[in-house]
Amino acid sequence: MHFVVIGRDKDASLRLRLRAEHLEFIADRQAAIIYSGPLLEDGRMVGSLFLFDLPDRAALDAALADDPYFREELFETVEVFETRRMVPESEPGALRREAERARAAFSG
């Protein structure tokens, strides 16, 4: 199951203090992460975006609980969404089949 996690910082100095510990933590847990990186505004880090591949929400919550950014409450807000891969296609024609399902659902 794929999860998108978006965290908006509440304190830039806290991010800087925790950054090395967070990066070391993530370095040992990359297998569950599809993509991760800072959110930037005018070149300044203001948050983080994560895309995880984990079995369920309980596994996500466990992973986040140990991350220094989450453990030390860096984020003012955290949004979590389930998602599924659409692009790039997991197999040729997947987008066209999904378009046909959407068309059929809309028309009837």
N, C-alpha and C positions, 0 to 999 in steps of 0.2 A: 504494500500500500504506500502511496506517495503522499507526503505532507509538505506543505509550504508553511514556513514559520517566518513571520516578519516582526522584528523587534525594533522599537524606536527608543533611542537613548534618552535617559533623564539627566545624565551627567557626563559630559565629555571627559572630564578628568578621571572619572571612575573607569571609563573605557580604556584610557591610556594605561592606567595602573594595572588593569586585569588582562590586557591584550596578550602579553607573552604567555601567561598561564593558560589563557583560552586557546591560543594557537598550539601550544604543546599538547593540550587535551585533545583538540581536534585531530592533530597529526596521528594519534594512535587510534582514531575511530573513523577514518575516512571511508571504510567499506559501506557504511550506512548512508553516506552523504553523496548525493548526485551533484549538487552544486551548493556553494556557499560563498558569501562575500559581503563586504560592507555596503551599506547604503550611503551614497555620497550626495551632498548638497554643496555646490561651489567648491568641490574638492575636499570638503571636510566630512569625516565619518560621523554619521548621525544615527546609525542603526545597523542592523544586520538582516540578511536574507539567507534562509536555509531551505534546501530542498532535500528531504530525507526519503529513503526507501526502507521502511521498517514494517514488521508484520501487522502492527495495530497501534492504536492510540496509547495503550499502556506502555508499549516499548518506546514510543516517542517521549512520553512523559518521563520515563526512567532515564533516557539519554539526556534530556534537557536538565534534569535535576542535578546531574553531576557536572555540567558545564559551568565553569566559573562565571560566565556572563549571566547565566540564569540563577545560579546559586547565590551570587552576590547582588542580585536584583539590579543589574545595569539598566534594564529596560523599563521605561515609563508605561509603554503599552506593548502587548504581545498578541498577535493575531495568528491563529492556526487554521489552516484549511486543508481538507483532503483534496487531492487532485488526481488526474490521470493523464498520461502522456497522449498527446495528439500529434505534435510536430517535434522532431521529424517522425514520420510514420514508423510504427514498429514493424509493419509489413506493407509491401506495395499494395496500394488501393484502399488502405484503411480509412483515409479521409473521405474518399468518394463513397464508401459504404456507410460511413457515419452521416454524410450529407443526405444520402437516400433515406436512412432511418429518420433523420430530422424532418425531411420533407414529408414522409409518410405520417409521422406523428402530428405534424402541423395541419395536414389536410384531412385528417380523419380520426 
